[in-house]
Amino acid sequence: MDKKIKIIIYAALLVALFALLFILEQILPSYSMLFTVLKKGAIYALVAVSMNLLNGFTGLFSLGQAGFMLIGAYTYGIFTIPTEARSAVYQYFDGGIINFTVPVVVALVMAGVAAAIFAYIIGLPVLRLKSDYLAIATLGFAEIIRAVFQWKTLGPVTNGSNLLRLYPTFKSVLFPFAVSGICIAIIVLLINSSYGRAFKAIRDDEIAAEAMGINLAKHKRLAFTISSFFAGVGGALLAMYQTTIQASAFKSAMTYEILLIVVIGGLGSVTGSCISSFLFIAASEWWLRFLDETTYIGSFKVPLLNPGFRKVVFSIIIMIVVLFYRRGIMGNKEFSLDPIAKQFKKRFRRRKEVVGSNEQ
């Protein structure tokens, strides 16, 4: 398919998507679970794609995503709380030491930059490790960061173990979709660039990549830093969605959820990470909720339907998906309009041949 036609079609699909989201906001009530799935799914899609850039496209097994999200969330919250509200938020620390605010967009960028700086510093020693050792080191970093941010010593900045709140949030589902869409588009452009090809070469064979002249240390740090930047932006979006920030919420379980999304979608597939993010959130937050509710049919109590049963069923579903889709839903493939275009071309040719034969 011609590149110009492909760009036009993708642009039309994006416009149609945002138009649909806008219409849904006008029709459905704001408390609808559909919006919860869409908002959280968009945020998790960004974080999953950023993790896939590292794990799927570069072959670095990192488990520090929750830590970088925490840094991004705190950076956003600290620099966007209105000055008049700081005395109420930092009530145990005399209003804190930051007495100015920045615009939301600037704060989102700062969240990514803060996470990227930490990633660069941590990456200098940690990226010398490989495989499970790298995973353990990055997981340890995330846990250390979570503990440090709750120290009373850092209270004037992080508010210690208390909540950060009263910062700007979003109500419309269009905002997280727009921010996540822009960030994912940048990641896709990076993957399709010469740097992306270098990342894939490192993933496939480090020795061969080095023999081709690729600087392994440089490109690993670059992938680690860029992945962490977008994880930081995702953390800021999650903070806006949750309306409060507390370090204790960014546990290792959050990283495992994101890793699960990446694996279910397919390592090395941006489309897979996006699709699995929405499916994961929909299944865990919406579709299976009824399994936690005690149900009676007359005087008969339906067995198993009790709080906690939803997680059991959800775990079984994940096991089934992993068994039947061992490489994930998309594998390492991406969504493409080429097969659809080919089908249209075949039908058009057949009609042309039929018309030609009838004329003869």
Secondary structure, 3 states (H helix, E strand, C coil): CCHHHHHHHHHHHHHHHHHHHHHHHHHCCCCCHHHHHHHHHHHHHHHHHHHHHHHCCCCCCCCCHHHHHHHHHHHHHHHHCCHHHHHHHCCCCCCCCCCCCCCHHHHHHHHHHHHHHHHHHHHHHHCCCCHHHHHHHHHHHHHHHHHHCCCHHHHHHHCCCCCECCCCCCCCCHHHHHHHHHHHHHHHHHHCCHHHHHHHHHHHCHHHHHHCCCCHHHHHHHHHHHHHHHHHHHHHHHHHHHCCECHHHCCHHHHHHHHHHHHHHCCCCHHHHHHHHHHHHHHHHHHCHHHHCCCEECCEECCCCCCCHHHHHHHHHHHHHHHHCCCCCCCCCCCCCHHHHHHHHHHHHHHHHHHHHHHC
